[in-house]
Amino acid sequence: MRLGLPLIVDDAGTRGDLADTWEQARYGLLSYAAFPVRDEDGQVTALLAAAAPWAHCWSSKELLDLDIASQLFADILSGDDTPRFRDDV
């Protein structure tokens, strides 16, 4: 997330680099998809994530929905009462 890119993990149990992350160790999450929420200047200010305690292969529809939701969430946090929808969806 430091790069401002989505983080998508289908099965953390099969990835040695994620074996001891807080998501898995503390919450027992094996799959998660997190998208950055940006402020008006483009800085990441929050994350919108979905997660599960089982392995899950995220579909393109699920990822697109999370991406759109993160953009709408940014509008809400900025106080914008006229959310902008992506016109290519």
C-alpha positions in Angstrom: 0.0 0.0 0.0 3.0 2.3 0.4 3.0 2.6 -3.4 -0.7 3.4 -3.5 -1.5 0.2 -5.4 -4.2 -2.4 -4.5 -3.1 -5.4 -2.5 -4.7 -8.6 -3.5 -4.0 -11.9 -1.8 -5.9 -15.1 -2.7 -4.2 -17.4 -0.2 -1.7 -16.1 2.3 -1.2 -19.6 3.6 0.7 -20.5 0.4 2.9 -17.4 0.5 5.9 -17.6 2.9 6.4 -13.8 2.7 2.9 -13.4 4.2 2.9 -16.1 6.8 3.5 -13.8 9.8 1.5 -10.8 8.8 -0.9 -9.2 11.2 -3.8 -10.1 9.0 -3.1 -13.8 9.2 -1.6 -13.9 12.7 -4.1 -11.8 14.6 -7.3 -12.2 12.6 -6.8 -15.5 10.8 -7.4 -13.9 7.4 -6.1 -15.9 4.4 -7.5 -13.8 1.6 -7.9 -10.1 1.3 -8.2 -7.4 -1.3 -7.4 -3.8 -0.2 -7.7 -0.7 -2.4 -6.3 2.8 -1.5 -8.7 5.6 -0.8 -7.2 8.9 -1.9 -7.7 12.5 -0.9 -8.2 15.4 -3.3 -4.4 15.7 -3.7 -4.1 12.0 -4.6 -2.5 11.0 -1.3 -3.6 7.7 0.2 -5.5 8.4 3.4 -7.3 5.1 4.0 -7.9 1.6 2.8 -11.1 -0.1 1.7 -10.7 -3.9 2.2 -12.6 -7.1 2.0 -11.2 -10.2 3.6 -12.0 -13.8 4.5 -10.6 -16.5 6.8 -10.4 -18.9 3.9 -8.6 -18.9 0.5 -10.6 -17.0 -2.1 -9.8 -16.3 -5.7 -11.1 -12.7 -6.2 -13.1 -12.3 -9.4 -12.6 -9.3 -11.7 -16.2 -8.2 -10.8 -15.4 -8.3 -7.1 -12.2 -6.3 -7.6 -13.9 -3.8 -9.9 -16.6 -3.3 -7.2 -14.0 -2.7 -4.5 -12.2 -0.2 -6.8 -15.4 1.7 -7.4 -16.4 1.6 -3.8 -12.9 3.0 -2.8 -13.4 5.9 -5.1 -16.9 6.6 -3.8 -15.6 6.4 -0.2 -13.0 9.0 -1.1 -15.8 11.3 -2.2 -17.7 10.8 1.0 -14.6 11.5 3.2 -13.9 14.7 1.2 -17.5 15.9 2.0 -18.4 15.8 -1.7 -22.2 15.2 -1.8 -22.1 14.5 -5.6 -20.1 11.3 -6.0 -18.5 10.7 -9.4 -19.1 7.4 -11.0 -16.8 5.9 -13.5 -18.3 6.1 -16.9 -16.6 3.1 -18.3 -18.5 0.6 -16.0 
